[in-house]
Amino acid sequence: MDQQSFIALLNEDLQSEYRSIVQYTQHTATISGPEYQSLVEELKVHLHQELDHATTLAGQITFLGGVPTVSVPEVPSVPDGAAALRLDLELEETQLDRYRERVAQATDLGLPDVAEALRPLLQQTQDHVMDLRNALGD
């Protein structure tokens, strides 16, 4: 893999973070009911972390000589509580796999600073997966 291919993958990750931001924004506004009250507050924390992830990715793309994408993928509209949480979990699990790959790829490309910048995204995404699995009883 070359650096340009890596930048393209980082831009795909950035698009995924944009989707997360939009998706969590909808879900924190529409999921309701006493069983979800504390979880909605946790999702708001996730939402802010997703924005931080997008900012980090954009910064790393620029650092590597690329241009951060402004494309937002289509976001499914799922305002129902449990279905929305399942959709969030699927997205977070996909992102977790991608960040594991990205850290390894950065290391293989001799980009240790980029790998270190991506590690917090990996850790927070793993935390999001655990939070959502616990909320869903998985």
C-alpha positions as CSV (number, residue, x, y, z in Angstrom):
1,M,0.0,0.0,0.0
2,D,1.2,3.5,-0.8
3,Q,0.5,6.7,1.0
4,Q,-2.1,7.9,-1.5
5,S,-4.1,4.7,-1.0
6,F,-3.8,5.1,2.7
7,I,-5.1,8.7,2.5
8,A,-8.1,7.4,0.4
9,L,-8.9,4.9,3.2
10,L,-8.6,7.7,5.8
11,N,-11.1,9.7,3.8
12,E,-13.5,6.7,3.8
13,D,-13.1,6.6,7.6
14,L,-13.8,10.4,7.7
15,Q,-17.0,9.8,5.7
16,S,-18.0,7.1,8.2
17,E,-17.4,9.6,11.1
18,Y,-19.6,12.1,9.3
19,R,-22.3,9.5,9.1
20,S,-21.9,8.8,12.9
21,I,-22.3,12.5,13.7
22,V,-25.6,12.7,11.7
23,Q,-26.9,9.4,13.0
24,Y,-26.1,10.1,16.6
25,T,-27.6,13.6,16.2
26,Q,-30.9,12.0,15.1
27,H,-30.9,9.3,17.7
28,T,-30.2,11.6,20.6
29,A,-33.1,13.7,19.5
30,T,-35.6,10.9,18.8
31,I,-34.9,8.0,21.1
32,S,-37.2,8.4,24.1
33,G,-38.6,6.5,27.0
34,P,-37.4,6.0,30.5
35,E,-35.4,2.9,29.6
36,Y,-33.3,5.1,27.3
37,Q,-32.9,8.2,29.4
38,S,-29.4,7.6,30.7
39,L,-28.3,6.0,27.4
40,V,-29.2,9.1,25.4
41,E,-26.9,11.1,27.6
42,E,-24.1,8.6,26.9
43,L,-24.9,8.8,23.1
44,K,-24.4,12.6,23.4
45,V,-20.9,11.9,24.7
46,H,-20.3,9.5,21.8
47,L,-21.6,12.3,19.4
48,H,-19.0,14.7,20.6
49,Q,-16.3,12.1,20.4
50,E,-17.3,11.3,16.8
51,L,-16.7,15.0,16.0
52,D,-13.3,14.8,17.6
53,H,-12.6,11.7,15.5
54,A,-13.6,13.5,12.3
55,T,-11.3,16.4,13.2
56,T,-8.4,14.1,14.0
57,L,-8.9,12.2,10.7
58,A,-9.1,15.5,8.7
59,G,-5.9,16.7,10.4
60,Q,-4.0,13.5,9.6
61,I,-5.2,13.5,6.0
62,T,-3.9,17.1,5.6
63,F,-0.7,16.2,7.3
64,L,-0.1,13.4,4.8
65,G,-0.7,15.8,1.9
66,G,-4.3,14.9,1.1
67,V,-7.6,16.9,1.2
68,P,-10.2,15.8,3.7
69,T,-13.5,14.8,2.0
70,V,-16.7,16.7,2.5
71,S,-18.9,13.8,1.3
72,V,-21.4,12.5,3.8
73,P,-22.7,9.0,3.0
74,E,-26.4,8.3,3.1
75,V,-27.6,7.9,6.7
76,P,-30.5,5.6,7.3
77,S,-33.4,7.1,9.3
78,V,-34.1,4.9,12.2
79,P,-35.6,6.8,15.1
80,D,-36.9,3.7,17.0
81,G,-34.9,3.0,20.2
82,A,-33.7,-0.5,19.9
83,A,-33.4,-0.5,16.1
84,A,-31.4,2.8,16.3
85,L,-29.0,1.4,18.8
86,R,-28.5,-1.7,16.7
87,L,-27.7,0.5,13.7
88,D,-25.2,2.5,15.9
89,L,-23.6,-0.7,17.1
90,E,-23.2,-2.0,13.5
91,L,-21.5,1.3,12.5
92,E,-19.2,1.3,15.5
93,E,-18.2,-2.3,15.0
94,T,-17.3,-1.5,11.4
95,Q,-15.3,1.5,12.4
96,L,-13.5,-0.5,15.1
97,D,-12.3,-3.0,12.5
98,R,-11.3,-0.1,10.2
99,Y,-9.3,1.6,12.9
100,R,-7.5,-1.6,13.8
101,E,-6.5,-1.9,10.1
102,R,-5.6,1.8,9.9
103,V,-3.2,1.7,12.9
104,A,-1.4,-1.4,11.5
105,Q,-1.2,0.2,8.0
106,A,0.2,3.4,9.4
107,T,2.8,1.4,11.2
108,D,3.7,-0.6,8.1
109,L,4.0,2.6,6.1
110,G,6.5,4.0,8.6
111,L,4.1,6.6,9.9
112,P,4.3,6.1,13.7
113,D,3.0,9.6,14.4
114,V,-0.2,8.9,12.4
115,A,-0.6,5.5,14.1
116,E,-0.3,7.2,17.5
117,A,-2.9,9.8,16.5
118,L,-5.3,7.1,15.5
119,R,-5.0,5.0,18.7
120,P,-7.4,7.2,20.7
121,L,-10.0,6.8,18.0
122,L,-9.5,3.0,18.2
123,Q,-9.9,3.0,22.0
124,Q,-12.9,5.3,22.1
125,T,-14.6,3.3,19.3
126,Q,-14.0,0.1,21.3
127,D,-15.6,1.8,24.3
128,H,-18.6,2.8,22.1
129,V,-19.0,-0.8,21.0
130,M,-19.0,-2.0,24.6
131,D,-21.4,0.7,25.7
132,L,-23.9,-0.2,22.9
133,R,-23.6,-4.0,23.5
134,N,-24.3,-3.5,27.2
135,A,-27.3,-1.3,26.4
136,L,-28.7,-3.9,24.1
137,G,-27.9,-6.8,26.4
138,D,-25.5,-8.4,23.9
